[in-house]
C-alpha cells in the first residue's frame, strides 16, 4: 500500500509517466422483444427477458496527472491479451517515454512473465524493460485509480443491455470522446501519513521493552 501511495506522490514527468490499469468484463445481452420507445409520461420500457450473447473484456488505463484515459475492448482476458495491451501502451500510447510506471492489481495475468507467452524473448524483454510494475495489495484494489475510472465507465456507459462487441465498442468510444473533451487531472489526496493514522489497525503493534 505504501509503495503505491509513494508512486502517486511523484511529480509529473512526461518521460516517465505514471499509469494505472484495470479491466472488467461486460456480459453482452440482446433483447428478445423490441423495447417500447419513450413517450410523454413514460420512459423507454424493456422486456425482462433477454438473450445471452457472450462476454467481452475491457482494458482501461489512465494517467492521473495528465487526465488521459483509454479503453480497449477484447474478446478475452488472458496473459496474451494483457501482453498485447502492454505492447500497445509502450509502442503506441507512450512511444517517447523512457519508462512507464504501471500500477495494477496483483491478478496473475498482470505480470511481465505474460510477455514471454505472447512474444519472442527479445521482444518480451524490450517491452519489459520499459515497464516499472507496482501492485496494489490483496483487498486493496481501491488504491488503483483505474478502478475508480472503471466504476465511472460502468455507471455512465455499461449500465444497459449491449447486444454485441461492435455496439460495446461504439458505446466506449462515445464515452472516451466525451471524457477527452473534459480532460482534467486526478487529484489523489490519500497519503502514506493518512494511511498510518486511518488504517492503523492494519499495522503490526510493536512493544518496546
C-alpha positions in Angstrom: 0.0 0.0 0.0 2.7 2.5 1.0 4.6 1.7 -2.2 1.6 2.6 -4.4 1.0 5.8 -2.3 4.6 6.8 -2.8 4.2 6.4 -6.6 1.2 8.7 -6.5 3.3 11.4 -4.9 5.8 11.5 -7.8 5.8 14.8 -9.7 4.6 14.8 -13.3 7.2 13.6 -15.8 6.2 13.2 -19.4 9.3 11.0 -19.9 8.3 8.6 -17.1 4.5 8.7 -16.9 2.6 7.0 -14.0 -0.2 4.8 -15.5 -2.9 2.9 -13.7 -4.6 0.0 -15.4 -7.5 -2.3 -14.6 -10.1 -4.4 -16.5 -13.7 -5.5 -16.3 -16.0 -7.8 -18.1 -19.3 -6.9 -19.7 -22.0 -9.5 -20.4 -23.5 -9.0 -23.9 -27.3 -9.2 -23.8 -29.8 -8.9 -26.6 -33.5 -8.1 -26.4 -35.9 -10.9 -27.3 -38.7 -8.3 -27.8 -38.1 -4.8 -29.2 -38.2 -2.2 -26.4 -41.2 0.2 -26.3 -40.0 3.7 -27.1 -40.4 6.6 -24.6 -43.5 8.7 -24.8 -44.8 11.6 -22.7 -45.2 10.4 -19.1 -43.4 7.0 -19.8 -39.7 6.2 -20.1 -38.5 3.5 -22.5 -39.8 0.1 -21.5 -37.7 -3.0 -21.8 -38.9 -6.6 -21.5 -37.4 -8.6 -18.6 -36.4 -11.4 -20.9 -33.1 -11.2 -22.7 -30.7 -13.3 -24.8 -27.2 -14.1 -23.6 -24.6 -13.3 -26.3 -21.3 -13.9 -24.5 -18.9 -11.8 -22.6 -16.4 -9.1 -23.7 -13.4 -7.7 -21.7 -12.4 -4.1 -21.3 -8.9 -2.9 -20.5 -8.7 0.6 -19.1 -5.7 2.7 -18.4 -5.4 6.3 -17.1 -2.7 8.7 -16.4 -3.8 10.6 -13.3 -1.6 13.6 -13.6 -2.5 14.4 -17.2 -6.1 13.1 -17.1 -5.6 10.8 -20.2 -7.7 7.7 -20.2 -8.2 5.0 -22.9 -10.3 1.8 -23.0 -9.9 -1.1 -25.4 -12.3 -4.0 -25.9 -11.1 -7.5 -26.3 -12.7 -10.9 -26.6 -10.9 -12.4 -23.6 -8.6 -11.5 -20.7 -5.7 -13.9 -21.0 -2.0 -13.4 -20.4 -1.6 -13.0 -24.2 -4.3 -10.3 -24.3 -2.6 -8.4 -21.5 0.7 -8.7 -23.1 -0.6 -7.3 -26.4 -2.3 -4.5 -24.4 1.1 -3.7 -22.7 2.9 -3.6 -26.1 0.3 -1.1 -27.4 0.7 1.0 -24.3 4.5 1.1 -24.8 4.7 1.5 -28.5 1.6 3.4 -29.4 0.4 5.4 -26.4 3.8 6.3 -25.0 6.5 5.7 -27.6 8.6 8.6 -26.4 8.6 7.6 -22.7 11.9 6.1 -21.4 10.0 4.1 -18.8 6.3 3.7 -17.8 5.4 3.3 -14.2 2.5 0.9 -14.2 0.1 0.4 -11.2 -2.3 -2.5 -11.3 -3.8 -5.1 -9.0 -2.0 -8.4 -8.5 -4.0 -10.5 -10.9 -1.8 -13.3 -12.3 -2.0 -12.1 -15.9 -0.6 -8.6 -14.9 2.9 -10.0 -14.9 6.0 -9.4 -17.0 6.1 -13.1 -17.5 3.0 -12.8 -19.6 5.1 -11.0 -22.2 7.1 -14.2 -22.8 3.9 -16.1 -23.5 3.0 -13.7 -26.3 6.3 -12.7 -27.9 9.7 -13.9 -28.7 12.2 -13.4 -25.8 13.9 -10.4 -27.3 10.6 -8.6 -27.9 9.3 -9.6 -24.5 12.5 -8.2 -22.8 12.3 -5.0 -24.8 8.7 -4.3 -23.6 9.5 -5.4 -20.0 12.5 -3.0 -19.8 10.1 -0.1 -20.5 7.7 -1.1 -17.6 8.2 -0.5 -13.9 5.5 -2.5 -12.1 3.8 -1.6 -8.8 0.9 -3.8 -7.4 -1.9 -2.9 -5.1 -2.1 -5.3 -2.1 -4.7 -8.0 -1.8 -8.1 -6.5 -0.9 -6.6 -3.1 -1.7 -7.7 -2.6 -5.3 -9.4 0.6 -4.1 -5.9 2.1 -4.3 -5.9 1.7 -8.1 -7.2 4.9 -9.7 -8.1 2.9 -12.8 -10.7 1.0 -10.7 -12.3 4.4 -10.0 -12.4 5.2 -13.7 -13.9 1.8 -14.4 -16.6 2.5 -11.9 -17.5 5.8 -13.7 -17.5 4.0 -17.0 -19.8 1.3 -15.7 -22.3 3.7 -14.3 -22.3 6.1 -17.3 -21.9 3.6 -20.2 -22.3 0.0 -19.3 -25.5 0.1 -17.2 -27.7 -1.0 -20.1 -28.1 -4.0 -22.4 -25.5 -4.1 -25.1 -26.0 -6.8 -27.7 -22.6 -7.3 -29.3 -19.0 -6.3 -29.3 -19.4 -3.6 -32.0 -22.1 -2.0 -30.0 -19.9 -2.1 -26.9 -17.0 -0.5 -28.9 -19.3 2.3 -30.1 -20.5 3.0 -26.5 -17.0 3.0 -25.2 -15.7 5.3 -28.0 -18.5 7.8 -27.3 -17.6 7.7 -23.5 -13.9 8.3 -24.3 -14.7 11.2 -26.7 -16.8 12.9 -24.0 -14.2 12.3 -21.4 -11.4 13.7 -23.6 -13.3 16.9 -24.2 -13.5 17.4 -20.4 -9.9 16.3 -19.7 -8.7 17.0 -16.1 -6.0 15.7 -13.8 -7.0 13.5 -10.9 -6.2 15.0 -7.5 -5.3 12.0 -5.3 -5.1 13.1 -1.7 -4.8 10.0 0.4 -1.1 9.7 1.5 1.1 7.3 3.5 0.7 9.6 6.5 -3.1 9.3 6.2 -2.9 5.5 5.9 -0.8 5.2 9.1 -3.5 7.1 11.0 -6.7 5.9 9.4 -5.6 2.3 8.8 -3.6 1.9 12.0 -5.3 -1.4 12.8 -3.6 -2.9 9.7 -0.1 -2.2 11.0 1.6 -4.6 13.5 1.9 -3.5 17.1 5.5 -3.3 18.3 6.1 -3.4 22.0 9.3 -1.8 23.1 10.5 -3.1 26.5 
